[in-house]
Amino acid sequence: MSTTSLTAAQVMDRSAALMNDPAKTDYTYIAQLPYLNIAIDELSENLEESNASPSNLTSAAIMLPIGKNMLTPTEHVETPHYPIDLVEIQQVGERVAGSSDSYIQLVRKEFIQHFPVSSSLMYWMWEDQCIKFNPNGATGAREIQLKYVRQPIQLAVDDTSIIGTIGARSFLAYKTAALCSMFIGENQTRAEILDGEAERAMERLLGIGNKGRQEIFTRRRPFRASYKARGVM
């Protein structure tokens, strides 16, 4: 199903049908929901790991005032913050605050020592879950743009929650059904069959995305299934 309007209910309806319970007598939405969220977590992690398009995002401009030299997580007292869904940083760019200039990519460093203050931040590093720049900052306010890997799918709160990821229905339905069969129905045979279908659905989903990026040089990581009913790691 290629749509961004996929709901948790649509996934769990299909999952219940795969467990021969289309009326959801035993496998209700409430019973399935924790296992759907486990499946969502696995899908998100595989999309992040494979650098698939749903996990890539460019941030809006983040204002870095004079005297500030880092971006912090949202729970941090000090501001400004980087996006709440950030998983891995790919690029950090800067430009003069309020301008329409193109962003200039900063160089990543493992560690940054003090260097004379300048109009540019020049470098960035990832330390203590903060994006840090020259401790002396810049001579003027800067706008920061992040290109990053994000958590692409939020967990479902109830059956009306929107999944919002194109092509996710087959994997989520099979994986949810596999988990429910194993841990609710305690039917290992059915769980093994459904988990195999979930793996194939994941491979198709990632493969479709890779076809569209064959001309783009990017990070590649192999598919890794986190759950196998047979216990094979």
C-alpha positions in Angstrom: 0.0 0.0 0.0 1.7 3.2 -1.2 0.1 5.8 0.9 1.1 8.1 3.8 -2.4 7.9 5.3 -2.1 4.3 6.5 -3.6 3.9 10.0 -2.8 1.5 12.8 -6.3 0.1 12.4 -5.7 -0.9 8.8 -2.5 -2.7 9.8 -4.1 -4.5 12.8 -7.2 -5.5 10.7 -4.8 -7.2 8.2 -2.8 -8.7 11.1 -5.9 -10.2 12.7 -7.0 -11.7 9.3 -3.5 -13.3 9.1 -4.2 -14.9 12.5 -7.6 -16.2 11.3 -9.4 -13.7 13.5 -10.8 -11.1 11.1 -13.5 -10.1 13.7 -10.7 -9.4 16.2 -12.5 -11.5 18.8 -9.2 -12.5 20.5 -6.7 -10.2 18.7 -8.4 -6.9 19.5 -6.8 -3.5 18.8 -5.8 -3.2 22.4 -4.2 -6.6 22.5 -2.3 -6.0 19.2 -1.1 -2.4 19.9 2.0 -3.2 21.9 3.2 -5.6 19.3 2.4 -3.2 16.4 4.7 -0.7 18.2 7.5 -3.3 18.4 7.1 -3.8 14.7 7.2 0.0 14.1 10.4 0.2 16.1 12.0 -2.5 14.0 10.8 -0.9 10.8 12.2 2.5 11.9 15.5 1.0 12.9 15.9 -0.7 9.5 15.0 2.4 7.6 17.5 4.4 9.7 20.2 1.7 9.3 19.7 1.5 5.5 19.5 5.3 5.2 16.2 4.9 3.3 14.4 8.1 2.1 11.8 8.2 4.9 14.6 8.6 7.4 16.3 11.5 5.7 15.4 15.0 6.5 16.7 18.6 6.2 16.0 20.8 9.1 14.6 24.3 9.0 17.0 27.1 9.9 18.1 27.0 13.5 19.1 30.4 14.9 22.4 30.3 16.8 22.8 33.7 18.6 26.0 35.4 19.4 27.6 33.8 22.4 26.0 30.4 21.8 28.3 27.6 20.7 26.1 24.4 20.7 22.8 22.8 19.8 21.3 20.7 22.6 18.5 18.0 22.9 15.0 19.3 23.6 15.2 18.1 27.3 18.3 20.3 27.8 17.8 23.6 29.7 20.1 25.5 27.4 18.9 26.5 24.0 18.8 26.4 21.0 17.8 22.7 20.4 18.3 20.4 17.5 15.2 18.5 16.1 13.6 16.0 18.5 13.6 13.2 15.9 17.4 13.4 15.2 19.1 10.0 15.2 22.4 10.6 13.2 23.8 13.8 11.8 25.0 13.7 8.1 25.9 17.3 7.4 25.9 20.6 9.3 25.7 23.9 7.4 25.9 27.6 8.4 25.1 31.0 6.9 24.7 34.5 8.2 21.5 34.8 10.2 18.6 36.4 8.3 20.3 36.0 4.9 19.3 34.0 1.9 22.9 32.8 1.2 23.6 29.2 0.5 24.6 27.1 3.5 28.3 26.4 3.8 29.1 22.9 5.1 31.1 22.8 8.3 33.9 20.3 8.8 33.3 17.6 11.4 36.1 17.2 14.1 36.5 14.5 16.7 37.5 17.2 19.2 37.6 21.0 18.9 40.2 23.2 20.5 39.8 26.9 21.1 40.7 29.0 18.0 40.3 32.7 17.4 36.8 33.9 17.0 35.8 34.5 13.3 32.7 35.2 11.2 32.4 31.4 10.6 31.9 28.5 13.1 34.1 26.5 10.7 33.9 23.2 12.6 31.4 21.0 14.5 31.6 18.0 16.7 29.2 15.6 18.4 29.9 15.4 22.2 27.7 14.4 25.1 24.7 14.4 22.8 25.2 18.0 21.8 26.3 19.5 18.5 29.2 21.8 19.6 31.1 24.5 17.7 34.1 26.7 18.4 33.9 27.5 22.2 34.5 31.2 21.2 31.5 31.1 18.9 31.3 33.4 15.8 31.3 37.2 15.5 27.7 37.3 14.5 24.5 35.3 14.7 24.4 32.2 12.5 21.7 30.1 11.0 22.4 26.3 11.2 20.9 23.7 8.9 21.1 20.0 9.6 20.9 17.2 7.2 20.2 14.1 9.3 18.8 10.7 9.8 15.6 10.9 11.8 13.3 8.5 13.5 10.9 8.1 10.6 7.8 6.6 12.3 6.2 7.5 15.6 4.7 4.8 17.8 0.9 4.3 17.6 -1.2 5.6 20.4 -4.4 3.9 19.4 -6.0 2.4 16.3 -6.5 5.9 14.7 -2.8 6.7 14.7 -1.3 7.5 11.3 1.7 5.4 10.3 2.6 7.7 7.5 5.3 5.7 5.7 4.8 4.6 2.1 4.9 0.9 1.5 4.9 -0.1 5.2 1.6 -2.0 5.4 2.8 -5.5 4.4 5.8 -5.6 6.8 3.9 -4.2 9.7 0.9 -6.5 9.2 3.1 -9.6 8.9 5.4 -8.6 11.8 2.6 -7.7 14.1 0.8 -11.0 13.4 4.1 -12.9 13.9 4.7 -11.3 17.3 1.1 -11.8 18.4 1.1 -15.4 17.2 4.3 -16.1 19.2 3.5 -14.2 22.4 -0.3 -14.1 22.6 -1.3 -17.2 20.7 1.9 -19.1 21.5 1.7 -20.6 18.0 5.4 -20.9 17.0 4.7 -22.5 13.7 2.4 -19.7 12.5 4.8 -17.1 14.0 7.7 -18.6 12.0 5.8 -18.4 8.7 4.5 -14.9 9.3 8.0 -13.7 10.4 9.4 -15.1 7.2 6.9 -13.1 5.2 7.7 -10.0 7.2 11.4 -10.4 6.3 10.6 -10.6 2.6 8.3 -7.6 2.9 11.1 -5.6 4.5 13.6 -6.7 1.8 11.1 -5.5 -0.9 10.6 -2.2 0.9 14.3 -1.5 1.2 14.9 -2.8 -2.3 12.4 -0.4 -3.9 14.1 2.5 -2.1 17.5 1.5 -3.2 16.5 1.3 -6.9 15.6 4.9 -6.8 19.0 5.8 -5.4 21.3 3.8 -7.6 22.9 6.9 -9.0 23.4 8.5 -5.6 26.5 7.6 -3.6 25.3 7.0 0.0 26.0 4.8 3.0 24.9 1.2 2.6 24.2 -1.2 5.4 22.9 -4.7 5.1 19.4 -5.8 6.2 19.3 -7.1 9.7 16.2 -8.6 11.2 16.0 -8.1 15.0 13.4 -10.8 15.6 13.5 -14.4 14.4 11.0 -16.9 15.8 13.5 -19.7 15.4 16.0 -18.0 17.7 18.6 -17.6 15.0 20.8 -14.5 15.4 
